[in-house]
Every structure is written in C-alpha cells, then in structure tokens.
Amino acid sequence: MIQVMGRLEKQSRNERCTSPAERMMAITPETGRFYNILLRAMGASSVLEIGLSHGYSTIWFADGIQDVPGSRITTLERDSSKCSIAGANLREAGVDGMVNIRQGDAADTLDGLEGPFDFVFIDADKENAIGYFEACLPLVRRNGIIAADNTLDMREMRPYIEHVRRREGVRTVTLHVGWGQELTARL
Ligand SMILES: C[S@@+](CC[C@H](N)C(=O)[O-])C[C@H]1O[C@@H](n2cnc3c(N)ncnc32)[C@H](O)[C@@H]1O
C-alpha cells in the first residue's frame, strides 16, 4: 500500500505535465491522513465516494476502515479509463476486494444505492455537488458525515457551502485541511 501511495503522490505533484483528461486531481496527502483518522475514530465501516479518479482517496479510506469486519466502499466514476487505472491501483494496494466501483455518471449510478453509509465523500463535478448532497443525505446514518473537497480553492463550491450552512437537520464546518474540506454531520 505504501508503495502505490508514494507513486500516486509523486504523480499528483507532477500533474502540470499531464493532459487534463489524465489528471488525478487527488486530495492532498494531509487530507488523506485527516479522513483516515476520522474514519478510524468513527469506527466507520461503510463509505460512499463520488469521484474515484485513480483511487488515491479511496485507498486512504480503505485503510481507515479495513479493520472493521465487513467494511465496504462504494465509489462512483464516469470515466472508464480512470476506473481501469483505479482498479489496478486498488489491487496493488490490496484493497480491491472491499471496493465496489460503479462506472457511469453519478446522477445515474447514485440511483438505487442503499444506505446507511457512515461517511460520504463528494469530490466530482462541482456544479452538481448540492444535488449529490441532497441525494446522499437520506443514505447517511444519524451522526454520519458528508464531506466535500475543494471548498476553499474553488469558487464553484461557494453555493455548496451556503447551502449546507442553511440546511436544516445538519451541522457543518469548513476546515482548512488540504484544498478546504466541508464536514457536515446528519443530526
Ligand atoms: C477531483 S477527481 C477525484 C479525486 C479522488 N477523489 C482523489 O482524491 O483521489 C474528480 C473525479 O470525478 C469524476 N467525475 C466528474 N464528474 C462526474 C460525474 N458526473 N459522475 C461520476 N464521476 C464524475 C472525474 O472523472 C474525476 O475522475
């Protein structure tokens, strides 16, 4: 696992040389460690991720929950080549058996998913983040968490922050971790 994480981190640092379609656009290592610790503290066993890319964040999540028997990650990605690359990375990290990759547009692949999830991570097309949040909220257990990346570096996430701050039935906080994380607990 350490080897594949190191390779992906190096690739992430050199992304300016990569074509936009091939970019990982991954969370930072600090963000990965943060969610890994959070998932361990929660005793989480079920994770839903929207935006798999090459599987970097997924491996951090898998490492955080794998000690809990029956732990599972469902992850959504529309790009088929990224699904193949992520599948290979997850295999190399030894966590492919606990990850279910659903390829397609998240608007479709979210349909029919059954909760409850302990933790949801929203990290795909920013313009649909509010829609993903509303679709996921009923799938999250009480006191479970919906988190979103890029809340400090991307203007497109501003409406999302305003939405969750106004939303009834949740408690939310913006954290200066990585590119900015919005953590929202379902009350
Ligand atoms: C920021 S990257 C995810 C990075 C990943 N979470 C990590 O940190 O390693 C966003 C990913 O979401 C995918 N994506 C964008 N819009 C999508 C959609 N509507 N449905 C499914 N996946 C989508 C992109 O192809 C891209 O791989």
The ligand as a Gaussian input file, in Angstrom:
#p B3LYP/6-31G(d) Opt

LIG

0 1
 C      -11.252000      15.507000      -8.226000
 S      -11.300000      13.990000      -9.076000
 C      -11.470000      12.815000      -7.747000
 C      -10.202000      12.633000      -6.987000
 C      -10.236000      11.499000      -5.992000
 N      -11.354000      11.646000      -5.071000
 C       -8.932000      11.501000      -5.190000
 O       -8.791000      12.365000      -4.313000
 O       -8.084000      10.661000      -5.475000
 C      -12.929000      14.016000      -9.705000
 C      -13.338000      12.778000     -10.468000
 O      -14.757000      12.824000     -10.624000
 C      -15.081000      12.311000     -11.883000
 N      -16.394000      12.863000     -12.259000
 C      -16.662000      14.137000     -12.655000
 N      -17.976000      14.272000     -12.896000
 C      -18.552000      13.075000     -12.655000
 C      -19.877000      12.587000     -12.717000
 N      -20.897000      13.370000     -13.113000
 N      -20.124000      11.302000     -12.384000
 C      -19.100000      10.485000     -11.987000
 N      -17.818000      10.900000     -11.905000
 C      -17.541000      12.174000     -12.237000
 C      -13.943000      12.767000     -12.792000
 O      -13.832000      11.926000     -13.938000
 C      -12.740000      12.689000     -11.865000
 O      -12.068000      11.459000     -12.000000

